[in-house]
Amino acid sequence: MKFFILLAFLTTNVFAWGPEGHMIVAEIAEKRLTPKAKAAVADLLRGQTFADVSNWADSIKGQAEWAQSKPWHFVDIPDGQTYDTVEHTPDGDTITAITAMVKDLQSPSSDFTTKQNALKFIIHLVGDIHQPLHVGRPSDRGGNSTKVIFEGRSTNLHAFWDSGIISKENMDYQTYARQLGDQSLMGNTYDLPAFSFSQIVTESMAARPAVYKFKALNSVDPIVLDQGYITRNLALMNSRLLTGGKRLAELLNTIYK
């Protein structure tokens, strides 16, 4: 009952993985680091917090030297397929990127900047892979081609989930993370190499019926999302934020055993 009261309280504050969402995931994770992991990441971040760097990977995508990182934020998988059965692009995806960044962190030959960048990518990309539309249908480009209207403004379904909607900013990311962190939505811990990307992908794909539960009056009418859509998806969103944060902590705690 306590969790559902919390969900109602959070309804009008934050929805989805804009900058605030990534900061919430980062804050949840940072509070769960072991002393050894905390010391290791502090050395790399040089006074910055996880929240401070949680959106760095998005901020650099438009820079020529980081253009190759654009596909690292998502993976497209059609309905009825799995990551193992789908054809993969040579440009990489979220899973290949996280895997590569973990290797960079673990490698004794990686220099400081390589390790620092790898950590910042991991903080961001683990959040991304828990956002359902970052494991998207290629048919609509992960919701980017599905046009919707919310509160009279035109957007697309991916942007609605990914960029965030803040109708009443009554709570900062630290408070939100603390409130979510009091809940126990996960019964599992994760270890390398048992950090199960297949499970995470399956969870994100299983959310599709809820994410796409709307209808237009006819094929040419716009899809209008209302407060009911947010209310129906709020528990899902909070579960993905909290789960992403806890898994991020487990991943880094394992790297820095």
Protein Blocks (a to p, Z undefined) as FASTA:
>chain_A
ZZmmmmmmmmmmpgcjdfklmmmmmmmmmmmccfklmmmmmmmnnopafklmmmmmmmmm
mpmklmmmmmmmpccddehiafklpccdfkbpfklmmmmmmmmmmpmkbcfklmmmmmmm
mmmmmmmmmpmklmccfklonolmmccdeehiacdfklmmmnopafblcbcfklmmmmmm
mpcfbfbdcddfkbcfklmmmmmmmmmmmmmgccdfblmbccdddfklmmmmmmmmmmmm
mmmmmmmmmmmmmmmZZ
